[in-house]
Amino acid sequence: MTLDNTVDYDALIPNNVGLASDPKIRKGLEKWHPGYIDWWMDMGPEGFQTSDVYLRTAVRVESKGADKWAVFDFVKMPEYRWGILLAPHAENRTVPFGEHLGEPAWQEVPGEYRAMLRRLIVIQGDTEPASVEQQRYLGTTAPSLYDMRNLFQVNVEEGRHLWAMVYLLQKYFGRDGREEAGELLRRRSGSEDAPRMLGAFNEETPDWLSFFMFTFFTDRDGKMQLESLAQSGFDPLSRTCRFMLTEEAFHMFVGETGVTRIVQRTCEAMREAGIDDPYDTEAIRALGVIDLPTIQKKANLHYSLTLDLFGSELSTNAANFFNAGLKGRYREHRLDDDHQLRGATYGLLEHRGEGFELVEHPALNALNCRLRDDFTDDCNLGVKRWNKAIADAGVEFELSLPHVAFHRQIGLHRDLFVSPAGEILSESEWQVRRDDWLPSTSDREYIESLMKPEFRPGRYASWIAEPRTRINHKPGDFEWVKLADA
């Protein structure tokens, strides 16, 4: 068995869970492995499977002194050492919330919660390959080798997160788990016959602004969900998600800094051309950059799509998961209450008359809404940094998140027609103004017209600035991806 904080690289499947002493599970995972590689070759990054990419790979699950948890080197993506990595075991850990508060954390699946727990793991697992599938063509239009490398790092780590969930399914759920693991490779993002389980993961990611918005917003939803699952009383799930969060932070970094660099380049081009009006779209687009109002529309779209991932604001399922000790709240361990929510309430914004009103509901039923509100607070920190970049450039414009009821398909607001400012409209009024708030056909066509690849080391497309800091302190002209046909 390997040590708890190091990774066994002698195995076909790198791991720190002792697969060498667990032949049944090792055999099951080795049997699943060829199907995974087939999926990766079929649905992974198109056109770059034989390129050497400067990627980080985990070698332990915690840092000690000068030792880092990951190393960087060139590797072809199909040869990446996907593995099964759990955060270190915490001695005497107890269930931190719900009806089993204070009881020893479960090392095996509690029988009465088997179906609920399996569903949580399958849903989380389904999002991981979906992201790879949505992004598979982006490499061909990468604005730089640096950005291409970041895309591929996100992709291989999403693949590793799939391995993490498949391990839990096969280790703890027997035949049902093996069948679910197979289904994770069968479903496809956007498929009519076998779509991914959550709507936002069936949307296209047609351009790099969409990719950056996805990694800013949708990967942040992933962070919130992983943080909640990291509180789980089922210890193997908790440990799995705790390590996944280490990798997830990079994905959000890619999104936030990507949008920041687009904003910086737009403002820089406006200043050089003497353009003061950020709404002078025609003049700004003539500079080969993305105008700020269009960036706002993209933010409106991706924020609203991501809000739907949290499900209905009032949810019996969420209450059941919490009561069972399976899925907690965001940073449950930092909250100062009874961790059982007896008699507690939480305010939900509901449509009342001509506007919205905060209505108190039992906090146990409003867990989805609370998690969504935590997500919004976290998003706003990033939006503030975008606005600082705009203000520093001397441009009078502010990006913002739209109203929570804007463009919703799930939950309390799904049948409403609401402006980004929160104004309730008729359907006809909303349709007339839709293109003011969401990317229009012409917006999408313009953005796609900019998606020309820039594969020369140290060079960047016209619409995005160079990064201020680079991965692993490499120089500006570093060849992040060695293209196979170069």
Secondary structure, DSSP 8 states (H G I E B T S, - for coil): ---TTB-B-SSSS-BSS-GGG-HHHHHHHHHHHHHHHHHHHHHSSTT-TTSEEEEEEESBSS-BTTB-SEEEEEEEGGG----B------TT-B--SSTTTTSB-BSS--GGGHHHHHHHHHHHHHHHHHHHHHTTTGGGG-SSHHHHHHHHHHHHHHHHHHHHHHHHHHHHSHHHHHHHHHHHHH--TT-SSS--SSGGGGS---SHHHHHHIIIIIHHHHHHHHHHHTT-SBHHHHHHHHHHHHHHHHHHHHHHHHHHHHHHHHHHHHHHHT---TT-HHHHHTTTS--HHHHHHHHHHHHHHHHHTT--SS-HHHHHHHHTTSS--TTGGG--S-SS-TT-EEEEEEEETTEEEEEEEETTTTHHHHHHHHHHHHHHHHHHHHHHHHHHTT---------TTTT-SSSTTTT--B-TT--B--HHHHHHHHHHHS--HHHHHHHHHH-----STT---TTS---SS-GGG--TT--SEE-TT-
